[in-house]
Amino acid sequence: MLHNMKTILFLCLTGTLALAAPKNPLGKLELQQAKKRAEMLDMHHAEPQRLLARQIAAVTALRQKYLKAGDAQSAAAAAKALAELRRNTDFQPVKVKKKLFVETIVDAKPAAVKMMLLKPARLVETENSENGPWARVPNALLGASIYATPRTGANGIADFMATKVGQIYLALNYDYQGNGSGGWTEERWMAEDFMAAGWAQVRGVQMVAWNNRTYPVFTRKVEKGETFRLRCNKYEPPFVILLDGGKAAR
């Protein structure tokens, strides 16, 4: 009886060892080769992804440079290139982490500008649309010079150069003004684009026109000689406002 139990135990141990070992050397080699092929496929997949990530980072940096320089056309071209690159990858560019806001309209030294097409007028509230476009204007902006006419000739773009260092305010409208035909949506700057270019939004401040459009207000100090070509909507450009007591409009 004892002899039989030893025989059974020996057979069980032998079977366990046989299961733990590879069935044959060929099977082990096939597993190693399959693992190596998977590693190579991962490597070949990662290479173009890394290349695309480097390209996207480079074009994103260029776009930020154009934004800061006020070059809307070059920034739009960079945005098109980014859109094409993103179609081929899951890479997402780093979002602007810091949003710029100021709490009040500051009566700082105003800049002076040389503007293409748009003409200055004195910024005032009116009792109806027949007497002027603005129904509500923040008190701190009343009497300032605003470059807002004629709107149609500007074709949605504020094109100007700073001729004197100082503070500039912008009134921006993002209400619906028509479909995206003509490619204007690729040229426009959204709030985060203005912030990336150093413009700060005046928190809680806006102008209201008699057509019920609202205009949040942004501001930035500019240097003499800086040039800007800015767009925020299809027809209405960013309206430049100078706190000069209406001097530019005289």
CYANA upper distance limits for C-alpha pairs under 8 A (distance plus 0.5 A):
  1 MET  CA      5 MET  CA      6.97
  2 LEU  CA      6 LYS  CA      6.85
  3 HIS  CA      7 THR  CA      6.83
  4 ASN  CA      8 ILE  CA      6.81
  5 MET  CA      9 LEU  CA      6.67
  6 LYS  CA     10 PHE  CA      6.63
  7 THR  CA     11 LEU  CA      6.80
  8 ILE  CA     12 CYS  CA      6.77
  9 LEU  CA     13 LEU  CA      6.75
 10 PHE  CA     14 THR  CA      6.66
 11 LEU  CA     15 GLY  CA      6.71
 12 CYS  CA     16 THR  CA      6.77
 13 LEU  CA     17 LEU  CA      6.81
 14 THR  CA     18 ALA  CA      6.74
 15 GLY  CA     19 LEU  CA      6.82
 16 THR  CA     20 ALA  CA      6.83
 17 LEU  CA     21 ALA  CA      6.85
 18 ALA  CA     22 PRO  CA      8.46
 18 ALA  CA     23 LYS  CA      8.42
 19 LEU  CA     23 LYS  CA      8.19
 22 PRO  CA     27 GLY  CA      7.87
 22 PRO  CA     28 LYS  CA      7.17
 23 LYS  CA     27 GLY  CA      7.47
 24 ASN  CA     28 LYS  CA      7.33
 25 PRO  CA     29 LEU  CA      6.79
 26 LEU  CA     30 GLU  CA      6.74
 27 GLY  CA     31 LEU  CA      6.88
 28 LYS  CA     32 GLN  CA      6.90
 29 LEU  CA     33 GLN  CA      6.68
 30 GLU  CA     34 ALA  CA      6.61
 31 LEU  CA     35 LYS  CA      6.71
 32 GLN  CA     36 LYS  CA      6.70
 33 GLN  CA     37 ARG  CA      6.63
 34 ALA  CA     38 ALA  CA      6.76
 35 LYS  CA     39 GLU  CA      6.80
 36 LYS  CA     40 MET  CA      6.73
 37 ARG  CA     41 LEU  CA      6.65
 38 ALA  CA     42 ASP  CA      6.72
 39 GLU  CA     43 MET  CA      6.70
 40 MET  CA     44 HIS  CA      6.63
 41 LEU  CA     45 HIS  CA      6.56
 42 ASP  CA     46 ALA  CA      6.54
 43 MET  CA     47 GLU  CA      6.78
 44 HIS  CA     48 PRO  CA      7.80
 45 HIS  CA     49 GLN  CA      7.22
 46 ALA  CA     50 ARG  CA      6.55
 47 GLU  CA     51 LEU  CA      6.77
 48 PRO  CA     52 LEU  CA      6.55
 49 GLN  CA     53 ALA  CA      6.61
 49 GLN  CA     89 THR  CA      7.14
 50 ARG  CA     54 ARG  CA      6.74
 51 LEU  CA     55 GLN  CA      6.74
 52 LEU  CA     56 ILE  CA      6.53
 52 LEU  CA     85 LEU  CA      7.43
 52 LEU  CA     88 ASN  CA      8.46
 52 LEU  CA     89 THR  CA      7.61
 53 ALA  CA     57 ALA  CA      6.60
 53 ALA  CA     91 PHE  CA      6.90
 54 ARG  CA     58 ALA  CA      6.70
 55 GLN  CA     59 VAL  CA      6.71
 55 GLN  CA     85 LEU  CA      8.47
 56 ILE  CA     60 THR  CA      6.40
 56 ILE  CA     82 LEU  CA      6.78
 56 ILE  CA     85 LEU  CA      7.24
 56 ILE  CA     86 ARG  CA      8.33
 56 ILE  CA     93 PRO  CA      7.92
 57 ALA  CA     61 ALA  CA      6.69
 57 ALA  CA     93 PRO  CA      7.67
 58 ALA  CA     62 LEU  CA      6.87
 59 VAL  CA     63 ARG  CA      6.66
 59 VAL  CA     78 ALA  CA      6.78
 59 VAL  CA     81 ALA  CA      7.98
 59 VAL  CA     82 LEU  CA      7.22
 60 THR  CA     64 GLN  CA      6.77
 60 THR  CA     78 ALA  CA      7.94
 60 THR  CA     82 LEU  CA      7.79
 60 THR  CA     93 PRO  CA      7.97
 61 ALA  CA     65 LYS  CA      6.77
 62 LEU  CA     66 TYR  CA      6.77
 62 LEU  CA     75 ALA  CA      8.38
 62 LEU  CA     78 ALA  CA      7.68
 63 ARG  CA     67 LEU  CA      6.61
 63 ARG  CA     74 SER  CA      7.96
 63 ARG  CA     75 ALA  CA      5.47
 63 ARG  CA     78 ALA  CA      6.03
 63 ARG  CA     79 ALA  CA      7.57
 64 GLN  CA     68 LYS  CA      6.72
 64 GLN  CA     75 ALA  CA      8.12
 64 GLN  CA    196 ALA  CA      7.57
 64 GLN  CA    197 ALA  CA      7.82
 65 LYS  CA     69 ALA  CA      6.76
 66 TYR  CA     70 GLY  CA      6.64
 66 TYR  CA     71 ASP  CA      5.60
 66 TYR  CA     72 ALA  CA      7.50
 66 TYR  CA     74 SER  CA      6.71
 66 TYR  CA     75 ALA  CA      5.78
 67 LEU  CA     71 ASP  CA      6.52
 67 LEU  CA     72 ALA  CA      7.18
 67 LEU  CA     75 ALA  CA      6.61
 67 LEU  CA    193 ASP  CA      7.55
 67 LEU  CA    194 PHE  CA      8.16
 67 LEU  CA    196 ALA  CA      7.62
 67 LEU  CA    197 ALA  CA      5.75
 68 LYS  CA    196 ALA  CA      7.69
 68 LYS  CA    197 ALA  CA      4.69
 68 LYS  CA    198 GLY  CA      7.43
 69 ALA  CA    197 ALA  CA      8.12
 69 ALA  CA    226 GLU  CA      8.25
 69 ALA  CA    227 THR  CA      7.86
 69 ALA  CA    228 PHE  CA      7.70
 70 GLY  CA    197 ALA  CA      8.04
 70 GLY  CA    227 THR  CA      7.01
 70 GLY  CA    228 PHE  CA      4.95
 70 GLY  CA    229 ARG  CA      6.20
 70 GLY  CA    230 LEU  CA      7.20
 71 ASP  CA     75 ALA  CA      6.71
 71 ASP  CA    228 PHE  CA      6.86
 71 ASP  CA    229 ARG  CA      6.25
 71 ASP  CA    230 LEU  CA      8.07
 72 ALA  CA     76 ALA  CA      6.51
 72 ALA  CA    187 GLU  CA      6.49
 72 ALA  CA    188 ARG  CA      7.95
 72 ALA  CA    189 TRP  CA      8.37
 72 ALA  CA    228 PHE  CA      8.45
 72 ALA  CA    229 ARG  CA      6.16
 72 ALA  CA    230 LEU  CA      6.37
 72 ALA  CA    231 ARG  CA      7.79
 73 GLN  CA     77 ALA  CA      6.83
 73 GLN  CA    187 GLU  CA      6.78
 73 GLN  CA    229 ARG  CA      8.34
 74 SER  CA     78 ALA  CA      6.72
 75 ALA  CA     79 ALA  CA      6.67
 75 ALA  CA    187 GLU  CA      7.90
 76 ALA  CA     80 LYS  CA      6.84
 76 ALA  CA    186 GLU  CA      5.93
 76 ALA  CA    187 GLU  CA      5.40
 76 ALA  CA    188 ARG  CA      8.37
 77 ALA  CA     81 ALA  CA      6.92
 78 ALA  CA     82 LEU  CA      6.68
 79 ALA  CA     83 ALA  CA      6.69
 79 ALA  CA    186 GLU  CA      7.69
 80 LYS  CA     84 GLU  CA      6.90
 80 LYS  CA    186 GLU  CA      8.01
 81 ALA  CA     85 LEU  CA      6.79
 82 LEU  CA     86 ARG  CA      6.56
 83 ALA  CA     87 ARG  CA      7.00
 84 GLU  CA     88 ASN  CA      7.84
 85 LEU  CA     89 THR  CA      7.48
 86 ARG  CA     90 ASP  CA      7.23
 86 ARG  CA     91 PHE  CA      7.23
 86 ARG  CA     92 GLN  CA      8.19
 96 VAL  CA    192 GLU  CA      7.72
 96 VAL  CA    196 ALA  CA      7.55
 99 LYS  CA    192 GLU  CA      7.69
 99 LYS  CA    195 MET  CA      6.88
 99 LYS  CA    200 ALA  CA      8.45
100 LEU  CA    195 MET  CA      6.26
100 LEU  CA    198 GLY  CA      8.27
100 LEU  CA    199 TRP  CA      7.67
100 LEU  CA    200 ALA  CA      5.21
100 LEU  CA    201 GLN  CA      6.90
101 PHE  CA    200 ALA  CA      5.33
101 PHE  CA    201 GLN  CA      5.23
101 PHE  CA    202 VAL  CA      6.29
101 PHE  CA    203 ARG  CA      6.54
102 VAL  CA    200 ALA  CA      6.72
102 VAL  CA    201 GLN  CA      6.63
102 VAL  CA    202 VAL  CA      5.42
102 VAL  CA    203 ARG  CA      6.52
103 GLU  CA    202 VAL  CA      6.20
103 GLU  CA    203 ARG  CA      5.81
103 GLU  CA    204 GLY  CA      8.45
104 THR  CA    202 VAL  CA      6.55
104 THR  CA    203 ARG  CA      7.67
105 ILE  CA    140 ALA  CA      6.99
105 ILE  CA    202 VAL  CA      7.25
107 ASP  CA    140 ALA  CA      8.36
107 ASP  CA    243 LEU  CA      7.51
108 ALA  CA    166 GLY  CA      7.99
108 ALA  CA    167 GLN  CA      6.78
108 ALA  CA    243 LEU  CA      8.36
109 LYS  CA    166 GLY  CA      5.84
109 LYS  CA    167 GLN  CA      6.52
109 LYS  CA    243 LEU  CA      8.30
110 PRO  CA    165 VAL  CA      8.15
110 PRO  CA    166 GLY  CA      5.16
110 PRO  CA    167 GLN  CA      5.11
110 PRO  CA    168 ILE  CA      6.88
110 PRO  CA    242 LEU  CA      6.25
110 PRO  CA    243 LEU  CA      6.08
110 PRO  CA    244 ASP  CA      6.57
111 ALA  CA    162 ALA  CA      7.32
111 ALA  CA    163 THR  CA      7.86
111 ALA  CA    164 LYS  CA      5.68
111 ALA  CA    165 VAL  CA      5.64
111 ALA  CA    166 GLY  CA      4.25
111 ALA  CA    167 GLN  CA      5.65
111 ALA  CA    168 ILE  CA      6.55
111 ALA  CA    221 LYS  CA      8.37
111 ALA  CA    222 VAL  CA      7.62
111 ALA  CA    242 LEU  CA      7.25
112 ALA  CA    162 ALA  CA      6.32
112 ALA  CA    163 THR  CA      5.84
112 ALA  CA    164 LYS  CA      5.48
112 ALA  CA    165 VAL  CA      7.74
112 ALA  CA    166 GLY  CA      7.86
112 ALA  CA    242 LEU  CA      7.95
113 VAL  CA    160 PHE  CA      6.95
113 VAL  CA    161 MET  CA      5.98
113 VAL  CA    162 ALA  CA      4.86
113 VAL  CA    163 THR  CA      5.62
113 VAL  CA    164 LYS  CA      7.51
114 LYS  CA    160 PHE  CA      6.00
114 LYS  CA    161 MET  CA      5.72
114 LYS  CA    162 ALA  CA      6.87
114 LYS  CA    163 THR  CA      6.98
115 MET  CA    119 LYS  CA      7.97
115 MET  CA    158 ALA  CA      8.18
115 MET  CA    159 ASP  CA      6.63
115 MET  CA    160 PHE  CA      4.78
115 MET  CA    161 MET  CA      7.08
116 MET  CA    154 ALA  CA      8.45
116 MET  CA    158 ALA  CA      7.99
116 MET  CA    159 ASP  CA      6.07
116 MET  CA    160 PHE  CA      6.43
117 LEU  CA    150 PRO  CA      7.96
117 LEU  CA    153 GLY  CA      7.07
117 LEU  CA    154 ALA  CA      6.30
118 LEU  CA    147 TYR  CA      6.06
118 LEU  CA    148 ALA  CA      6.36
118 LEU  CA    149 THR  CA      5.67
118 LEU  CA    150 PRO  CA      6.36
118 LEU  CA    151 ARG  CA      7.54
118 LEU  CA    153 GLY  CA      8.18
118 LEU  CA    154 ALA  CA      6.88
118 LEU  CA    158 ALA  CA      7.99
119 LYS  CA    147 TYR  CA      5.65
119 LYS  CA    148 ALA  CA      6.81
119 LYS  CA    149 THR  CA      5.67
119 LYS  CA    150 PRO  CA      7.28
119 LYS  CA    249 ALA  CA      8.50
120 PRO  CA    145 SER  CA      6.39
120 PRO  CA    146 ILE  CA      5.66
120 PRO  CA    147 TYR  CA      4.62
120 PRO  CA    148 ALA  CA      6.94
120 PRO  CA    149 THR  CA      7.39
120 PRO  CA    248 ALA  CA      6.90
120 PRO  CA    249 ALA  CA      5.42
121 ALA  CA    145 SER  CA      6.07
121 ALA  CA    146 ILE  CA      5.92
121 ALA  CA    147 TYR  CA      6.90
121 ALA  CA    148 ALA  CA      7.81
121 ALA  CA    149 THR  CA      8.19
121 ALA  CA    246 GLY  CA      7.91
121 ALA  CA    248 ALA  CA      8.28
121 ALA  CA    249 ALA  CA      5.29
121 ALA  CA    250 ARG  CA      8.47
122 ARG  CA    143 GLY  CA      6.15
122 ARG  CA    144 ALA  CA      6.27
122 ARG  CA    145 SER  CA      5.30
122 ARG  CA    146 ILE  CA      6.71
122 ARG  CA    246 GLY  CA      5.77
122 ARG  CA    249 ALA  CA      6.29
123 LEU  CA    141 LEU  CA      7.73
123 LEU  CA    142 LEU  CA      6.12
123 LEU  CA    143 GLY  CA      5.60
123 LEU  CA    144 ALA  CA      5.82
123 LEU  CA    145 SER  CA      6.33
123 LEU  CA    146 ILE  CA      6.40
123 LEU  CA    246 GLY  CA      8.12
124 VAL  CA    132 GLY  CA      8.50
124 VAL  CA    134 TRP  CA      7.32
124 VAL  CA    137 VAL  CA      7.60
124 VAL  CA    142 LEU  CA      6.08
124 VAL  CA    143 GLY  CA      6.53
125 GLU  CA    132 GLY  CA      7.91
125 GLU  CA    133 PRO  CA      8.42
125 GLU  CA    134 TRP  CA      5.68
125 GLU  CA    135 ALA  CA      5.90
125 GLU  CA    136 ARG  CA      6.37
125 GLU  CA    137 VAL  CA      6.68
125 GLU  CA    142 LEU  CA      8.21
126 THR  CA    131 ASN  CA      6.39
126 THR  CA    132 GLY  CA      6.17
126 THR  CA    133 PRO  CA      7.83
126 THR  CA    134 TRP  CA      6.64
126 THR  CA    135 ALA  CA      6.36
127 GLU  CA    131 ASN  CA      7.47
127 GLU  CA    135 ALA  CA      7.54
128 ASN  CA    132 GLY  CA      7.36
128 ASN  CA    133 PRO  CA      8.37
128 ASN  CA    135 ALA  CA      7.68
128 ASN  CA    210 TRP  CA      7.58
129 SER  CA    133 PRO  CA      5.88
129 SER  CA    134 TRP  CA      7.95
129 SER  CA    135 ALA  CA      8.26
129 SER  CA    210 TRP  CA      6.07
129 SER  CA    211 ASN  CA      8.43
133 PRO  CA    209 ALA  CA      6.00
133 PRO  CA    210 TRP  CA      6.12
133 PRO  CA    211 ASN  CA      8.25
134 TRP  CA    207 MET  CA      8.01
134 TRP  CA    208 VAL  CA      6.65
134 TRP  CA    209 ALA  CA      4.86
134 TRP  CA    210 TRP  CA      6.29
135 ALA  CA    207 MET  CA      8.46
135 ALA  CA    208 VAL  CA      6.20
135 ALA  CA    209 ALA  CA      5.61
135 ALA  CA    210 TRP  CA      5.73
136 ARG  CA    207 MET  CA      6.20
136 ARG  CA    208 VAL  CA      5.54
136 ARG  CA    209 ALA  CA      7.31
137 VAL  CA    141 LEU  CA      7.16
137 VAL  CA    142 LEU  CA      6.97
137 VAL  CA    206 GLN  CA      7.92
137 VAL  CA    207 MET  CA      5.50
137 VAL  CA    208 VAL  CA      7.25
138 PRO  CA    142 LEU  CA      7.14
138 PRO  CA    205 VAL  CA      7.69
138 PRO  CA    206 GLN  CA      7.66
138 PRO  CA    207 MET  CA      7.21
141 LEU  CA    243 LEU  CA      7.33
143 GLY  CA    243 LEU  CA      8.30
143 GLY  CA    245 GLY  CA      5.89
143 GLY  CA    246 GLY  CA      6.10
144 ALA  CA    241 ILE  CA      7.11
144 ALA  CA    242 LEU  CA      6.24
144 ALA  CA    243 LEU  CA      5.28
144 ALA  CA    244 ASP  CA      6.22
144 ALA  CA    245 GLY  CA      5.39
144 ALA  CA    246 GLY  CA      5.20
144 ALA  CA    247 LYS  CA      8.42
145 SER  CA    241 ILE  CA      6.09
145 SER  CA    242 LEU  CA      5.71
145 SER  CA    243 LEU  CA      7.12
145 SER  CA    244 ASP  CA      7.07
145 SER  CA    245 GLY  CA      7.36
145 SER  CA    246 GLY  CA      5.01
145 SER  CA    247 LYS  CA      7.33
145 SER  CA    248 ALA  CA      6.42
145 SER  CA    249 ALA  CA      6.23
146 ILE  CA    239 PHE  CA      6.95
146 ILE  CA    240 VAL  CA      6.13
146 ILE  CA    241 ILE  CA      4.93
146 ILE  CA    242 LEU  CA      7.05
146 ILE  CA    249 ALA  CA      8.33
147 TYR  CA    239 PHE  CA      6.03
147 TYR  CA    240 VAL  CA      5.75
147 TYR  CA    241 ILE  CA      7.03
148 ALA  CA    239 PHE  CA      5.94
148 ALA  CA    240 VAL  CA      7.94
150 PRO  CA    154 ALA  CA      7.58
151 ARG  CA    155 ASN  CA      7.65
151 ARG  CA    156 GLY  CA      7.94
151 ARG  CA    235 TYR  CA      7.71
151 ARG  CA    236 GLU  CA      6.63
151 ARG  CA    237 PRO  CA      7.93
152 THR  CA    156 GLY  CA      8.05
152 THR  CA    235 TYR  CA      7.24
152 THR  CA    236 GLU  CA      8.20
154 ALA  CA    158 ALA  CA      7.37
154 ALA  CA    235 TYR  CA      8.47
154 ALA  CA    236 GLU  CA      8.50
154 ALA  CA    237 PRO  CA      7.66
155 ASN  CA    234 LYS  CA      8.03
155 ASN  CA    235 TYR  CA      6.16
155 ASN  CA    236 GLU  CA      7.87
155 ASN  CA    237 PRO  CA      7.93
156 GLY  CA    231 ARG  CA      6.60
156 GLY  CA    232 CYS  CA      7.97
156 GLY  CA    233 ASN  CA      6.72
156 GLY  CA    234 LYS  CA      5.93
156 GLY  CA    235 TYR  CA      4.75
156 GLY  CA    236 GLU  CA      5.25
156 GLY  CA    237 PRO  CA      4.66
156 GLY  CA    238 PRO  CA      8.30
157 ILE  CA    229 ARG  CA      7.06
157 ILE  CA    230 LEU  CA      6.09
157 ILE  CA    231 ARG  CA      5.42
157 ILE  CA    232 CYS  CA      8.42
157 ILE  CA    236 GLU  CA      8.04
157 ILE  CA    237 PRO  CA      5.27
157 ILE  CA    238 PRO  CA      7.63
158 ALA  CA    228 PHE  CA      7.95
158 ALA  CA    229 ARG  CA      6.15
158 ALA  CA    230 LEU  CA      5.66
158 ALA  CA    231 ARG  CA      6.98
158 ALA  CA    237 PRO  CA      5.95
158 ALA  CA    238 PRO  CA      6.42
158 ALA  CA    239 PHE  CA      7.72
158 ALA  CA    240 VAL  CA      8.42
159 ASP  CA    227 THR  CA      8.25
159 ASP  CA    228 PHE  CA      6.20
159 ASP  CA    229 ARG  CA      4.91
159 ASP  CA    230 LEU  CA      7.02
160 PHE  CA    227 THR  CA      6.41
160 PHE  CA    228 PHE  CA      5.91
160 PHE  CA    229 ARG  CA      7.13
161 MET  CA    224 LYS  CA      8.45
161 MET  CA    225 GLY  CA      6.67
161 MET  CA    226 GLU  CA      6.15
161 MET  CA    227 THR  CA      4.76
161 MET  CA    228 PHE  CA      6.66
162 ALA  CA    222 VAL  CA      7.40
162 ALA  CA    223 GLU  CA      7.15
162 ALA  CA    224 LYS  CA      5.64
162 ALA  CA    225 GLY  CA      5.86
162 ALA  CA    226 GLU  CA      5.94
162 ALA  CA    227 THR  CA      6.94
163 THR  CA    224 LYS  CA      5.52
163 THR  CA    225 GLY  CA      6.37
164 LYS  CA    223 GLU  CA      7.25
164 LYS  CA    224 LYS  CA      5.15
164 LYS  CA    225 GLY  CA      8.12
165 VAL  CA    221 LYS  CA      7.88
165 VAL  CA    222 VAL  CA      6.13
165 VAL  CA    223 GLU  CA      4.94
165 VAL  CA    224 LYS  CA      5.28
166 GLY  CA    221 LYS  CA      5.89
166 GLY  CA    222 VAL  CA      6.14
166 GLY  CA    223 GLU  CA      7.29
167 GLN  CA    219 THR  CA      7.58
167 GLN  CA    220 ARG  CA      6.29
167 GLN  CA    221 LYS  CA      4.79
167 GLN  CA    222 VAL  CA      6.73
167 GLN  CA    242 LEU  CA      7.92
168 ILE  CA    219 THR  CA      6.10
168 ILE  CA    220 ARG  CA      6.07
168 ILE  CA    221 LYS  CA      6.62
168 ILE  CA    222 VAL  CA      7.52
168 ILE  CA    240 VAL  CA      7.38
168 ILE  CA    241 ILE  CA      6.70
168 ILE  CA    242 LEU  CA      6.24
168 ILE  CA    243 LEU  CA      8.39
169 TYR  CA    217 VAL  CA      7.21
169 TYR  CA    218 PHE  CA      6.08
169 TYR  CA    219 THR  CA      4.80
169 TYR  CA    220 ARG  CA      7.20
169 TYR  CA    240 VAL  CA      6.39
169 TYR  CA    241 ILE  CA      5.37
169 TYR  CA    242 LEU  CA      6.89
170 LEU  CA    217 VAL  CA      6.03
170 LEU  CA    218 PHE  CA      5.55
170 LEU  CA    219 THR  CA      6.60
170 LEU  CA    238 PRO  CA      6.47
170 LEU  CA    239 PHE  CA      5.86
170 LEU  CA    240 VAL  CA      5.27
170 LEU  CA    241 ILE  CA      6.28
171 ALA  CA    206 GLN  CA      8.28
171 ALA  CA    207 MET  CA      7.90
171 ALA  CA    215 TYR  CA      5.77
171 ALA  CA    216 PRO  CA      6.28
171 ALA  CA    217 VAL  CA      5.22
171 ALA  CA    218 PHE  CA      7.10
171 ALA  CA    238 PRO  CA      6.24
171 ALA  CA    239 PHE  CA      5.54
171 ALA  CA    240 VAL  CA      7.23
171 ALA  CA    241 ILE  CA      7.91
172 LEU  CA    215 TYR  CA      5.39
172 LEU  CA    216 PRO  CA      6.11
172 LEU  CA    217 VAL  CA      6.93
172 LEU  CA    218 PHE  CA      8.23
172 LEU  CA    232 CYS  CA      7.02
172 LEU  CA    237 PRO  CA      7.90
172 LEU  CA    238 PRO  CA      5.51
172 LEU  CA    239 PHE  CA      7.17
173 ASN  CA    213 ARG  CA      7.59
173 ASN  CA    214 THR  CA      6.69
173 ASN  CA    215 TYR  CA      5.28
173 ASN  CA    216 PRO  CA      7.46
173 ASN  CA    232 CYS  CA      7.26
173 ASN  CA    233 ASN  CA      7.21
173 ASN  CA    236 GLU  CA      7.73
173 ASN  CA    238 PRO  CA      7.86
174 TYR  CA    214 THR  CA      8.49
174 TYR  CA    215 TYR  CA      8.19
174 TYR  CA    232 CYS  CA      7.21
174 TYR  CA    233 ASN  CA      6.58
175 ASP  CA    213 ARG  CA      7.09
175 ASP  CA    214 THR  CA      8.01
175 ASP  CA    233 ASN  CA      8.49
177 GLN  CA    233 ASN  CA      7.58
177 GLN  CA    234 LYS  CA      6.46
177 GLN  CA    235 TYR  CA      7.31
178 GLY  CA    234 LYS  CA      7.38
180 GLY  CA    184 TRP  CA      6.91
180 GLY  CA    185 THR  CA      6.37
180 GLY  CA    234 LYS  CA      8.49
183 GLY  CA    187 GLU  CA      7.70
184 TRP  CA    188 ARG  CA      6.85
184 TRP  CA    233 ASN  CA      8.03
184 TRP  CA    234 LYS  CA      6.64
185 THR  CA    233 ASN  CA      8.00
185 THR  CA    234 LYS  CA      8.00
187 GLU  CA    231 ARG  CA      7.02
188 ARG  CA    230 LEU  CA      7.78
188 ARG  CA    231 ARG  CA      5.10
188 ARG  CA    232 CYS  CA      5.11
188 ARG  CA    233 ASN  CA      6.74
189 TRP  CA    193 ASP  CA      5.80
189 TRP  CA    194 PHE  CA      6.92
189 TRP  CA    230 LEU  CA      7.84
189 TRP  CA    231 ARG  CA      6.48
189 TRP  CA    232 CYS  CA      5.74
190 MET  CA    194 PHE  CA      7.11
190 MET  CA    232 CYS  CA      7.06
191 ALA  CA    195 MET  CA      6.78
192 GLU  CA    196 ALA  CA      6.53
193 ASP  CA    197 ALA  CA      6.83
194 PHE  CA    198 GLY  CA      6.99
194 PHE  CA    199 TRP  CA      5.68
194 PHE  CA    200 ALA  CA      7.99
195 MET  CA    199 TRP  CA      5.24
195 MET  CA    200 ALA  CA      6.23
195 MET  CA    201 GLN  CA      8.20
198 GLY  CA    220 ARG  CA      7.17
199 TRP  CA    218 PHE  CA      6.62
199 TRP  CA    219 THR  CA      5.93
199 TRP  CA    220 ARG  CA      5.45
200 ALA  CA    218 PHE  CA      5.85
200 ALA  CA    219 THR  CA      5.87
200 ALA  CA    220 ARG  CA      6.94
201 GLN  CA    216 PRO  CA      7.97
201 GLN  CA    217 VAL  CA      6.42
201 GLN  CA    218 PHE  CA      4.71
201 GLN  CA    219 THR  CA      6.91
202 VAL  CA    216 PRO  CA      8.12
202 VAL  CA    217 VAL  CA      6.17
202 VAL  CA    218 PHE  CA      6.18
202 VAL  CA    219 THR  CA      7.68
204 GLY  CA    216 PRO  CA      8.48
205 VAL  CA    216 PRO  CA      6.65
205 VAL  CA    217 VAL  CA      6.73
206 GLN  CA    214 THR  CA      7.02
206 GLN  CA    215 TYR  CA      5.67
206 GLN  CA    216 PRO  CA      4.80
206 GLN  CA    217 VAL  CA      6.21
207 MET  CA    214 THR  CA      6.27
207 MET  CA    215 TYR  CA      5.44
207 MET  CA    216 PRO  CA      7.04
207 MET  CA    217 VAL  CA      8.09
208 VAL  CA    212 ASN  CA      6.73
208 VAL  CA    213 ARG  CA      6.32
208 VAL  CA    214 THR  CA      5.13
208 VAL  CA    215 TYR  CA      6.74
209 ALA  CA    213 ARG  CA      5.88
209 ALA  CA    214 THR  CA      7.03
222 VAL  CA    226 GLU  CA      7.34
230 LEU  CA    237 PRO  CA      7.81
230 LEU  CA    238 PRO  CA      7.25
231 ARG  CA    237 PRO  CA      6.04
231 ARG  CA    238 PRO  CA      6.71
232 CYS  CA    236 GLU  CA      8.09
232 CYS  CA    237 PRO  CA      6.61
232 CYS  CA    238 PRO  CA      6.70
233 ASN  CA    237 PRO  CA      6.84
242 LEU  CA    246 GLY  CA      8.37
244 ASP  CA    248 ALA  CA      7.71
246 GLY  CA    250 ARG  CA      7.14
